[in-house]
Amino acid sequence: MNLAKALQMLSPFEEMPHYDTAVAQLYVAGSKGKRELHCAAYRIRDAFASYQYAVTYGKADSA
């Protein structure tokens, strides 16, 4: 995986809080190698997806 593909994976989450921090983390992971970049990209994507799910459906359950 290269940095462009990793950034493309996170593009749906551009409006999320801490997106800039996540992009910076990808740049750092990319300097450590492809495997580290791959792991970081999927870890960050999963975290954003979980956060988005919690925000979207968490409010509906509490009402």
Summary of the structure (lengths in Angstrom):
residues: 63
radius of gyration: 13.2
end to end distance: 41.8
largest distance: 45.5
contacts: 158
relative contact order: 0.17
helix: 86%
strand: 0%
